[in-house]
Amino acid sequence: MKRTLLGCFFLLSLSTYAHAQAVDQQSELDEEMQVLVRSYVTQHPEVSIDDAITRLTIQTEILHVMESLRQEFAGRLTEISIQPVPDQHILVELTGSAPVANRTVSTRSGNTKVVFETGHRHTNEAFYAIVDKHRELLYRTIPGITGSMGQPGEDRLVIHIEGNEQQAEALQASISELEGVLGLSISLRPNMARSINL
């Protein structure tokens, strides 16, 4: 009898401990989701909190769909992204003029349109090959580069620099020459400090 009571007490202790851990994990997930939702609503004030929760949930559910699209259109892919307006959808930007019919994908949390846009000049790979080929020229011509951000769908390279707006303005003649060499639109984003790895 004592052993039975001791065994029951032990099992009750284990299940209570496991339940407490599960509650803690759920609480952490809830807090993380609240932060994500607040951030999303701040960036997209036209979206309600309920819609933001649904959109964020769907975003995690469509990652495998985006990877499948990346593979399916590997030879033509310029860029793939999740666009927030007018309704959340996947935008697939492709080179070439051959049209691709839009699609809808379904997940547990809802449906998402997949919109195809053709006619872009460079694939993602070709865009970054151009940037890599001219990286040394970019660093020689533009002082204080701290980073860059490619936008292949817009044939645009955004270069982050330490300098201020006046220094960025003074570089416009050089930027025009670089645009001619690279065949891309280039813009400067000033006042961007170098990141420090801790």
C-alpha positions as CSV (number, residue, x, y, z in Angstrom):
1,M,0.0,0.0,0.0
2,K,2.8,2.4,0.9
3,R,4.6,1.6,-2.4
4,T,1.4,2.3,-4.3
5,L,0.9,5.6,-2.6
6,L,4.5,6.5,-3.1
7,G,4.3,5.5,-6.8
8,C,1.2,7.6,-7.3
9,F,2.8,10.6,-5.5
10,F,5.9,10.2,-7.8
11,L,3.7,10.1,-11.0
12,L,1.7,13.1,-9.8
13,S,4.9,15.0,-9.2
14,L,6.2,14.1,-12.6
15,S,3.0,15.1,-14.4
16,T,2.8,18.4,-12.4
17,Y,6.4,19.2,-13.3
18,A,5.8,18.4,-17.0
19,H,2.6,20.5,-17.0
20,A,4.5,23.4,-15.4
21,Q,7.1,23.2,-18.1
22,A,4.5,23.1,-20.9
23,V,2.7,26.1,-19.4
24,D,6.1,28.0,-19.3
25,Q,6.8,27.1,-22.9
26,Q,3.3,28.2,-24.0
27,S,3.7,31.5,-22.0
28,E,7.0,32.2,-23.8
29,L,5.4,31.4,-27.2
30,D,2.5,33.7,-26.4
31,E,4.8,36.6,-25.4
32,E,6.8,36.1,-28.6
33,M,3.7,36.1,-30.7
34,Q,2.5,39.3,-28.9
35,V,5.8,41.0,-29.8
36,L,5.5,39.9,-33.4
37,V,1.9,41.0,-33.7
38,R,2.7,44.4,-32.2
39,S,5.5,44.8,-34.7
40,Y,3.4,43.8,-37.6
41,V,0.5,46.1,-36.7
42,T,3.0,49.0,-36.3
43,Q,4.4,48.4,-39.8
44,H,0.9,47.8,-41.3
45,P,-1.5,50.0,-39.3
46,E,-4.4,49.1,-41.7
47,V,-4.3,45.4,-40.4
48,S,-6.2,44.4,-37.3
49,I,-4.7,42.5,-34.5
50,D,-6.7,39.4,-35.4
51,D,-5.7,39.6,-39.1
52,A,-2.0,40.1,-38.0
53,I,-2.1,36.9,-36.0
54,T,-3.6,35.0,-38.9
55,R,-1.1,36.5,-41.4
56,L,1.9,35.6,-39.2
57,T,0.6,32.1,-38.7
58,I,0.1,31.7,-42.4
59,Q,3.6,33.0,-43.1
60,T,5.1,30.1,-41.1
61,E,2.8,27.6,-42.9
62,I,3.7,28.8,-46.5
63,L,7.5,28.6,-46.1
64,H,7.6,25.1,-47.7
65,V,5.4,26.5,-50.6
66,M,7.9,29.3,-51.2
67,E,10.7,26.8,-51.3
68,S,8.8,24.7,-53.8
69,L,8.2,27.7,-56.0
70,R,11.9,28.6,-55.7
71,Q,12.8,25.2,-57.1
72,E,10.1,25.1,-59.7
73,F,11.2,28.4,-61.2
74,A,14.9,28.2,-60.4
75,G,15.9,29.1,-64.0
76,R,13.7,32.3,-64.1
77,L,13.5,33.4,-60.5
78,T,14.3,37.1,-59.9
79,E,12.8,37.3,-56.4
80,I,10.1,35.7,-54.2
81,S,8.5,37.5,-51.3
82,I,5.5,37.8,-49.1
83,Q,3.6,41.1,-49.8
84,P,1.3,42.6,-47.2
85,V,-1.1,44.6,-49.3
86,P,-3.7,44.7,-50.5
87,D,-4.1,41.2,-49.2
88,Q,-1.2,39.1,-48.0
89,H,0.1,37.1,-51.0
90,I,3.2,35.5,-52.3
91,L,4.8,37.5,-55.2
92,V,7.0,35.5,-57.6
93,E,9.0,37.8,-59.9
94,L,10.4,36.0,-63.0
95,T,12.5,36.8,-66.0
96,G,11.2,36.3,-69.5
97,S,7.8,37.0,-71.0
98,A,6.2,33.6,-70.8
99,P,3.1,34.1,-68.6
100,V,2.4,31.9,-65.5
101,A,-1.1,31.6,-64.2
102,N,-1.7,32.9,-60.6
103,R,-2.5,30.2,-58.0
104,T,-4.0,29.8,-54.6
105,V,-2.4,27.7,-51.9
106,S,-4.4,26.4,-48.8
107,T,-3.0,25.9,-45.3
108,R,-4.7,25.1,-42.0
109,S,-5.0,28.9,-41.3
110,G,-6.3,30.1,-44.6
111,N,-5.7,30.6,-48.3
112,T,-2.9,32.6,-49.9
113,K,-2.7,33.9,-53.5
114,V,0.5,33.3,-55.5
115,V,0.9,36.2,-58.0
116,F,3.4,35.8,-60.8
117,E,5.0,38.8,-62.4
118,T,7.1,38.3,-65.5
119,G,9.4,40.5,-67.6
120,H,12.3,41.1,-65.1
121,R,15.8,41.6,-66.6
122,H,17.9,39.4,-64.2
123,T,17.5,36.3,-62.2
124,N,18.4,36.6,-58.6
125,E,21.7,34.7,-59.3
126,A,22.6,36.9,-62.2
127,F,21.8,40.1,-60.2
128,Y,24.2,39.1,-57.4
129,A,26.8,38.0,-59.9
130,I,26.9,41.5,-61.3
131,V,27.2,43.0,-57.8
132,D,30.0,40.5,-56.9
133,K,31.8,41.2,-60.1
134,H,31.9,44.9,-59.4
135,R,32.2,44.8,-55.6
136,E,35.8,46.0,-55.6
137,L,34.9,49.0,-57.8
138,L,32.0,49.9,-55.5
139,Y,34.3,49.9,-52.5
140,R,36.9,52.0,-54.3
141,T,34.4,54.5,-55.5
142,I,32.1,54.9,-52.5
143,P,33.8,55.6,-49.2
144,G,32.5,54.3,-45.9
145,I,30.3,51.4,-47.2
146,T,28.8,49.5,-44.3
147,G,26.6,47.1,-46.2
148,S,24.2,46.7,-49.1
149,M,20.8,45.4,-49.9
150,G,19.8,44.0,-53.3
151,Q,16.4,44.4,-54.8
152,P,16.6,42.2,-57.9
153,G,13.0,42.7,-58.8
154,E,13.6,46.4,-59.2
155,D,17.2,46.1,-60.6
156,R,18.2,48.2,-57.6
157,L,21.2,48.1,-55.2
158,V,20.9,50.0,-52.0
159,I,24.3,50.8,-50.5
160,H,24.6,51.7,-46.8
161,I,27.2,54.3,-46.0
162,E,28.6,55.8,-42.8
163,G,28.4,59.3,-44.3
164,N,25.6,61.8,-43.9
165,E,23.1,63.1,-46.5
166,Q,25.5,65.8,-47.8
167,Q,28.2,63.2,-48.4
168,A,25.7,61.0,-50.2
169,E,24.6,63.9,-52.4
170,A,28.3,64.7,-53.2
171,L,28.7,61.1,-54.5
172,Q,25.8,61.3,-57.1
173,A,28.1,61.8,-60.1
174,S,30.0,58.7,-59.1
175,I,26.8,56.8,-58.6
176,S,25.6,57.7,-62.1
177,E,28.8,56.3,-63.5
178,L,28.5,53.1,-61.4
179,E,24.9,52.7,-62.7
180,G,26.2,52.8,-66.2
181,V,28.9,50.2,-65.5
182,L,26.7,47.8,-63.5
183,G,23.4,48.3,-65.5
184,L,21.6,48.6,-62.1
185,S,19.9,51.5,-60.3
186,I,22.0,52.4,-57.2
187,S,20.9,54.4,-54.2
188,L,22.8,55.4,-51.1
189,R,21.4,55.1,-47.6
190,P,23.4,57.4,-45.4
191,N,24.0,57.4,-41.6
192,M,24.4,53.6,-41.4
193,A,27.0,52.6,-38.8
194,R,29.2,49.6,-39.2
195,S,27.9,46.6,-37.2
196,I,30.2,45.5,-34.4
197,N,30.4,41.8,-33.7
198,L,30.5,41.2,-30.0
